[in-house]
Structure formats: C-alpha cells, structure tokens
C-alpha cells in the first residue's frame, strides 16, 4: 500500500476554470507554469509543489484523490472547502 505521495496542485475558484486548465495542460501547457500563473495557493509560486505527504495531512477530498492516482496523472477537478484543485501526482513511496 502506498504510504506517501508527492503531488503538485493548482487551486482555482470554479470548476470551469479547473476544467479549462486541465484541457490546456493536456494540450501541452506546463503544469508548474500554470500553477505559477493562476493558482490561489501559496504553493503556486513553487509550481504547485506540495512535496511528500501521508494520509491524514490533507483535507479528505484532496487526499482521497491523490492516493487513488497513478504517477504522472493529472486529476479531474477536486472540490474542497478551498475551491477546485487539479492534482498532478509526481511520485509515490511504499
């Protein structure tokens, strides 16, 4: 079972914004660059990098999505109390 994941994310206010961004990323836009340009989270200045985290460190919706992704995958929009996140899973550790 995966015990740690390393992820980056982009936080925006609306699902429409998140969907548009995901499409841009799937069409070649750099995830880190997009995070620096639009993310509402302070991590955006670091390309959205959140580093490694284990279960229990993030809000449930975010954590559930991150721990059910494959390395290199970008999530569909994930709604939390903060807004809508696109999550990019960069690594896992068992």
N, C-alpha and C positions, 0 to 999 in steps of 0.2 A: 504493500500500500504506500502511495506517495505521502511523504511526511512534510516535505517543503516544496513550495512552488516559487518561482521567480517570475514576476509579471510587471508589465508596464500598463498604464491605463490613460485614457483621455476622459475627462469629465466635462459634460455639457448639460445645458438646461433641459433640452427637449429630445424626445425620441427621434423626431425628424432630423435634427442636427446630427445625432449619432448615426442614423441610417445613411445620411449623405456622406458623412466622413468615412464610414465603413466602405462605401462604394468607391470613394476616392482612393482609399488605401488598397483595396482590391485591384484597382486600376493602376497601381504603381506609386502612389504617394507614400513617402517615408513616414512610418508611424511616429517616430521620435520627433520629426519635424512638425507633423500635425499637432502633436501634444504641445510642443513649444509655442505654436501659433494660437491654439484655441482652448486648451484645457483650463478649466476653472480651478483645478487643484494645484497647489504649490509645486507638486512633483512635475508638473508640465515643464518647468524650467530645466529639468534633467531628462527631458524626453519622455516623461511619464513613468520613469523607472521607480518601482516600489521596493526593489530588492527581493530577498527571500523572505517568505513568511509561512507560518504554520497555521493549522486550523485554530480558530479562536482569536485571531489577531485582527481580522477584518469583519465588516458587517456581514451578516449571514448570506444575503443575496449575492454579494460580491464573491465571498469565499466559496459558496456552492458552485458558482460558475467557474471560477479559476481552477478549482480542484477537479472539475469534470472536463477540462480541456486537454488537447494534445499540444505538445511543444510546437511552437511556430504558428499556432492558430490565433485568429482574431475573433473574439466573441461577437454575437449579436448584441444589441444594446441591453444592458443590465440595469434595471431601475432600483435605486436605493433612496434613502431619505435625502441624499445629497444631490441627486439628479440622475443622469443616464451615463453609464460608463461603457466604453469599448475597452476590452481587456485583451492584451497581447501576451500570451504565455511564452516566456523566453527560456525557461529551464525548469526541471523538476529534480528532486532528490528523494531517494527512498531511505 
